[in-house]
Each structure stands twice: as structure tokens, then as C-alpha cells.
């Protein structure tokens, strides 16, 4: 089993690392994408103080549904 590791460079000489257990399957990738989308969206809302207007939240919910529908 070969784990996959993705490193994303970040400002300030640091990085974020994601490790996904291998072998990678379509189902695993789908779940990782969904969870990252959910968690990063939550972090984004927290950082902006939840200040996104109703239209932006509604648009984001549509985009999440569209992304899910493509899998």
C-alpha cells in the first residue's frame, strides 16, 4: 500500500500536507474532495466572520450540489 502525499506551499515558509492512504480509488478520492470542500468552506466562513451575504451563501450551496452531481 503506497500512501499519497500532497504538499501545498503556504505563505510564511510553511506548508499544508495531505496524506491519502493508497491504493487510491474513485470512491476514496470522491470522499476526500467532499470533506475538503466542506471543511475549507467552514474555515472560510469562520475567517470572514460568517459575513458572507445571503446571495453568496446560496450560490455556494448550488456550487456544492453541482460538484456532488459530477461524481
Secondary structure, DSSP 8 states (H G I E B T S, - for coil): ---EEEEEEETTTEEEEEEE-SS--HHHHHHHHHHHHHHHHHHHHHHTTT---HHHHHHHHHHHHHHHHT-
